[in-house]
């Protein structure tokens, strides 16, 4: 994509004035952060025709360091969101663990054929890609 194409794409960006939200953040300064997205009209006044949206955020410690976890919370009030926070985070962690297991399954089931060209091919100094393991400076 050329620079001119990128600039044209930026000129075509438009905000949807019917889908605006004001963000509010609440935290217990320990483990929980809850974001409330309050629907607003284009003039900034509250839009009473739409419900607020809630998301939860926390960090879990893993062997690789802190792992951020974010999830939607199906709630109509901040009080309800704080009550549902633990279950929503639990569900998000379970989904992350299932995705990790699926990635491991796919990786374990890959067939490696000796001498086969890896996906994307080799990029050597004569092949135009440059900088790969087999060429370009290693």
C-alpha positions in Angstrom: 0.0 0.0 0.0 1.4 3.4 -1.0 1.7 6.3 1.3 -1.0 8.1 -0.8 -3.4 5.2 -0.3 -2.8 5.3 3.4 -3.5 9.0 3.5 -6.6 8.5 1.5 -7.8 5.9 4.0 -7.2 8.3 6.8 -9.2 11.0 5.1 -12.1 8.5 4.8 -12.2 7.8 8.6 -15.6 8.7 10.1 -16.9 8.6 13.6 -20.3 7.1 14.1 -22.2 9.8 16.0 -25.0 7.3 16.8 -22.5 5.0 18.7 -20.6 7.2 21.1 -19.7 6.3 24.7 -18.1 8.1 27.6 -15.6 5.8 29.4 -15.4 5.6 33.2 -12.9 3.5 35.1 -13.3 2.0 38.5 -10.6 0.1 40.5 -10.1 -1.4 43.9 -6.4 -0.7 43.5 -5.6 -4.4 44.1 -6.8 -6.7 41.4 -9.9 -5.4 39.7 -10.5 -2.7 37.1 -14.0 -2.2 35.7 -14.7 0.0 32.7 -18.2 1.4 32.2 -19.0 2.8 28.8 -21.9 5.2 29.1 -23.8 5.8 25.9 -24.0 9.4 24.9 -25.5 11.5 22.1 -23.3 13.5 19.7 -23.7 16.6 21.9 -22.3 14.7 24.9 -25.6 14.3 26.8 -26.5 10.8 28.2 -28.4 8.6 25.7 -31.0 6.9 27.8 -32.2 4.7 24.9 -29.0 2.5 25.2 -27.6 0.5 28.1 -24.1 1.0 29.4 -21.4 -1.6 28.6 -19.1 -3.0 31.3 -15.7 -4.8 30.9 -13.5 -6.2 33.6 -9.7 -6.3 33.6 -7.1 -7.9 35.8 -3.5 -9.3 35.6 -2.7 -12.9 36.4 0.8 -13.9 37.3 2.2 -16.6 34.9 5.7 -18.1 34.5 6.2 -15.5 31.8 5.2 -12.6 34.0 1.9 -10.7 34.3 -0.8 -11.8 31.9 -3.5 -9.2 31.2 -7.1 -10.6 31.1 -10.0 -8.6 29.9 -13.6 -9.6 29.5 -17.1 -8.3 28.9 -19.4 -8.2 32.0 -23.1 -8.6 31.4 -24.4 -6.1 33.9 -26.8 -3.1 34.0 -25.1 -1.3 37.0 -21.7 -0.9 38.6 -22.9 -2.9 41.6 -24.0 -5.8 39.4 -20.7 -5.6 37.5 -18.6 -5.8 40.7 -20.7 -8.9 41.7 -20.2 -10.6 38.3 -16.6 -9.6 37.9 -15.0 -12.8 39.4 -17.2 -15.2 37.3 -16.6 -13.1 34.1 -12.8 -13.2 34.7 -12.9 -16.9 35.4 -14.7 -17.6 32.1 -12.2 -15.4 30.2 -9.3 -17.3 31.8 -10.9 -20.7 30.9 -11.3 -19.5 27.3 -7.6 -18.4 27.2 -6.5 -21.8 28.6 -8.6 -23.6 26.0 -7.1 -21.5 23.2 -3.6 -22.2 24.5 -4.4 -26.0 24.5 -5.7 -25.8 21.0 -2.6 -24.0 19.8 -0.4 -26.7 21.5 -2.5 -29.4 19.8 -2.1 -27.8 16.4 1.7 -27.4 16.9 2.1 -31.0 18.2 0.2 -32.4 15.2 2.2 -30.5 12.6 4.2 -32.9 10.4 7.7 -31.8 9.8 9.3 -33.2 6.7 13.1 -33.1 6.6 14.3 -30.9 3.7 10.9 -29.3 3.2 10.7 -25.5 2.6 9.0 -23.8 5.6 5.8 -21.7 5.0 6.8 -18.5 3.3 9.9 -20.1 1.8 13.5 -19.2 2.5 14.6 -15.6 2.2 18.2 -15.4 1.2 20.5 -12.7 -0.1 19.7 -13.7 -3.7 16.0 -14.2 -3.3 14.9 -10.7 -2.7 13.6 -11.2 0.8 16.9 -10.6 2.6 17.6 -10.9 6.3 16.5 -14.5 6.8 18.3 -17.2 8.8 20.0 -18.6 5.7 21.1 -15.3 4.2 21.8 -11.7 4.9 24.2 -11.4 7.8 23.9 -14.3 10.2 
